[in-house]
Amino acid sequence: MNDRINKFILRYSHIFIYVVVFLLIFFNGRRLNTVMSLIYATVDTLFFAIMYQIFCRLLTTPPNWLQNKALKFFVVILLWLLSCQLLFASEYLIHNYVPIERPKPNSEFLPFITLANFLKVLIMNLFALSLAIYKYSVYAMRQAEQLKQEQKLMKLQLLQSQINPHFLFNALNNIYALVYTKSNIAPDALMKLSDMLRYVTDFGQQEKVPVEKELSYIQNYVDFQVLRMGTPDKIDYQLQQDSQAYSIVPMLLQPFVENCFTHSDLLSNPEAFVRVRIEIRQGSLFLHTENTVSKTHISHEISKENSIGIDNVEQRLHLYYPEDHTLTIGEDKGIYKVDLMIKL
């Protein structure tokens, strides 16, 4: 409702200004002659409205030959001076040639009356120009914000498009390994992959998805890794959530979970483990992952260099949740840890 009111005010505020200008001029001269005051108010307000619209057009949507800022400034000032002269000339013609009886001013006050009329014309045109400049500043701010949003959207689409090939490449490599070794679990793994791909294709390009769908995808991914590695006792996945319905940017959690398996030593270390805990409470999602680290990925910096997904998701977090997330990534005594909080 407030947004509609703001749009209405911005769109029709100039009409209110025209009415105010008309009333000020009319009541200022009404004590001398009501008819003349009405004529002056009508002509001046009409002139004010025309000049305001011309100034706005020149500033916001100038013709191609007027794109240079210096030239635009020169043309606007020249037009403002010309408008002052035209309005002053119009009032002079009305004063001298409109056949209406009105009291003649004392000749001693004529210079002051002329000066007052000139100042009125000057102020009116300056007011019209000032309003046009204000409207131009609002227009420029909106254009800059719109450009910023478009650039943000383009960047998000680019980042989103990088996630899917990266995930598919890794998943197909895993399926290939199972098929190559003629594993009996290859069909089940392929079905899990099919479910995950359906989520990626159906929801991966949306701005937000229900949290339940993202969590279902994570469950399928963990199940897929259990089937691939055959080490269910080393993989601990826990989920706790309240009954509220939330939405989240798709494919935000998967890169962190994938990273656990990509850089772990589950197949080579008897003591290895992967732990993933997701908790949703009071409108916030908490992700905590731990995994033992393979000797080939000892440091966090090395693992970042080998993971498109983590870099990608960090950028998307900053774009989608700039003030509503915290992320801590680190390694301690051979255990790689991630703590993520997102306000949904």
N, C-alpha and C positions, 0 to 999 in steps of 0.2 A: 504493500500500500504506500509506504513512504517513498519507494522508488518511483511509483507512478506520479506521486505528487511532485517530486523533484523534476521529473521529465516534463511534467505539465508546466511548471514554473519556468524552466529553462526555455521551453518552446514558445510560451506566450507572454513572457515577462516584458517584451518590447511594447506590447499593446498597452499594458499598464503604464509604462513610461510615456507613451503618446498621450494617454488620457491626463496624466499629471501635468505634462507640458502644456496641453490645451487649457486646462483649468487655471494654471498659474498665469498664463498670458491673458486669459479672458477676465479673471477677477482683478488683475492688476490694472486693466484699462477700463473696466466697467463703470467706474465712478465718473468718467468723462463722457462716454457715449457707449451704450450697450451694443448697438448695431456695429459700430466700428470695431469695438473690442472683439465681437464675434468674428468679424472678417479677419482681423489681425491674427486671432487665435487659430482660425481655420487654416489660413495661408501659412503661418509660421510652423504649425504642427505638421502640415502636409510636407513642407519643405524639410523640416527636421527628419521626418520619417524617410523621405527619399534619400537624403544625404546619409543617414544612418545605414540604410540598406546598401547604398553604393560603397561606402567605406568598408562595410562587412564583406561585400563581394570581392573588393580589391585585396583585402587582407587575407581572407580565408581561401578563396578560389580565384587567384589572379589569372589573367590570360597568359599564354606562353611567352609573350614578349615582355612580361612584367615579373619574371621569376627572380631577377636580380634584386637583392634586398635594398641596395642603395638606390636603385632606380625606383623601386616600389615606394620607398620612403619619400623620395623627391616628388613623385606623382601624387601621393596622398596629401602632402603638405600643399602642393600647388592647387590641388582640387579643393582643399579646405579654405585656402585664401580666396579662390574663385567663388566658392559657395557663400562666403561672407559678403562678398561684393554683390552677388546676385540677390541674396535675401535683403540686404540693405536697399538695393535698387527697387526691389518689389515693394518694400514698405514705403519708400519715397513716392512711388507711383500711386499706391493706394491712398496715401495721405493727401496727395495733391489732385487726384483725378476722380476719386469716388465721390459722387454728388450727394453727400449727406451732411446735413447741418450739424455742427458741433462747436463747442466754445473754442474761440481762438486764444492760444496761449499768449502771455505777455512777451513782447519782443525781447525783453531782458533775459528771459529764461530759455529762448530758442536754442542758444549754443549748448545749454545743459541738457535740453530735451534731445537734441541731435546726438550729443555724446552718450546719453543714456540709451538711446535706440541702438547706436553703434555697439555699445558694450553688450546690450542684450543679444544682438545678432552674433557678436563674437563668442559670447558665453554659450549660446545655443549650439553653434557649430562645433565649439570645443567639446561640449557635452556629448554631442553625437559622435564625434571622433573618439572620445574617451570610452564611450560604451562599445564602439566597434573594436577598439584595441583590447578591451576587456574580453569581449566575445572571442576575439582572435586568440588571446592567451589561453582561454578555456579550450578552444578548438585545437590549439597546438598541443596542449597537455593531453587531450583525448587521443590525438593522433599518435603522440609518443607512447602513450599507454597501450593503444591498440597494436602498434608496431612491436612493442615489448612483448605483448601477449602472443602475437603471431610468431615471433622469434622463439618464444618459450615453447609454443605448441610444436613448431618445426623441430626443435631440439628434442622434445619429448618423443615425437614420432620416430625420429632417427634412433634415439636410445632404445625405444620399444622394439624397433625393427631389428636391432642388434641382438637382443636377448634370444629370439626364437631360433635363428640359425645356430647360435652358439650352443643352446640346449640340444637341438636336434643332432648336431654333429657329435656331441659327447654320447648321447643316448644310442645313436646308430652304431657307434664304435663298440658300445657295450653289447648290443644285440649281435653284432658281427662276431665278437669274441665267443659268445655263447653258442652261436650256430657253428662256428669254426671248430669248436671243441665237441660238437654234437651233444650238447647238454640237453637233458630231458626237460629242463625248466625253461628252455627257449620259448615255447609257445605261450606259457604264462607271462613271461617277461614281455613278450610281444604284445599281449593283451593290455598289460599295464601301460606300455608305451603308447598304445592306441588311445587309451583313455586320457593320458596326459596330452597327447597331440590334439585330441578333440577339445580339451580345455584351452590349449594355446591358440588354436585356430578360431574357436568360437568367442573366446573372451579376452585373449591376449592383447588385442588392439583397443579394447575399451578403456575409458578413463578410470572407471571404478567398477568393481565387481563385489558381490556379496562375500563376506569373509568366509562363509561356509564352503564356497566353491574353491577359494584359494587353499583352505585347509584340507579339503578333499584331494586337491592336486598334490599337496605336500605328502599326504598319507600314501597316495599312489607312488610318488617318487621314492619314499622310504621303502615301501614294499618292493618296488622295482630293484632297489639296491640290495635288499636282503636276498631276493631271488638270484641276483647276479653274483653276489659274493658268497652266498651260502653260509653266512656267519650271523644268524639271528641273535645269538647270545652276546655278541659284541656291539649290537646296535640297540640303543634305548631311545624310544620316541614317546614323549608324554605330551598330552594336550588337556588343558583345562580352560573352560570358557563359560561365561554366564549366558543367560537366555536372551540377551538383547541382540537385535539385528544391527550389524555394522557393515560398512563397505570399506574396501581397500584397493589401492592401485594393484593391478595384477602383476604377477611374477616378481614381486619385491622380496619375498622370503626365500624363494627357490634357490637363488644364487648362493646364499649363505649356507643352506642345507647341502647343496651340491658341492660346495667348497670343502665341507667336512669329509666327503667321500673321495673327492678328487685328490686331496693332499694328505690323506690318512695312510696308515700302514696296516690296515686290517688284515691283509693277506700275508704279510711277512712277520708280523709281531704278535706273539701269543697274548701279550698283555694289552694289545691295542683296543680302542673303543671309540664309538661315536655316540654322543648324547645330544639329543635335540629336545628342548622343552619350550612349548608355546603356551602362554597364558593370556587370557583376555579378561580384564576386569575393569569396571568403572570407566569404560570408554577408551581404554588404552590396551594395546597389544605389546606383550613382552616376549621376545625371542632370545633364548640362551642356547648356544651351541658349544660343545667341547669335543675335541678329537685329538688323539695322539697324532703326531706329525711324522711323516716319512722323512728319512734322512735327506732325500733329494729336494725337500721343501722345508728346510730348517727355519728360515726366517719369514716374518710377515711380508717384508719387502719383496722377497723372491716370489712368494705365493701371489702377491698382487700383480707382479709382472706377468705371471702365467695365467691370470684369470681375468678375462674380459668382463665376466658377470659381476664381480665385486665392484670394479671401477664404475660400471654402468649403473648399478643399483645405488651406489653412493650419490651419483649425480642426480638420479631420479628422486631420491629422498630429499635432496636440497631443493629441487624444483617443486615437488608436490607438497612436502611437509617442511618448509624452511625453518619454522619456529616450533614445530610439533614433533620433533624426533630427537633422540640421542643415539649415538652409535659408538661403541667401543670395540676395537679389534686389537688383539694382542696375543702374545705367546709367553708362556711361563713354564720352564722346565720341560720342554718338549710337548706341551699341551697347548693347542691353538684354541682361543676362546673368542666368541662374539657375543656381545650384549646389545640388543636393539630394543628401543621403546618407540612406539608410534602412537600418537593420539589420533584415534580413528574419527 
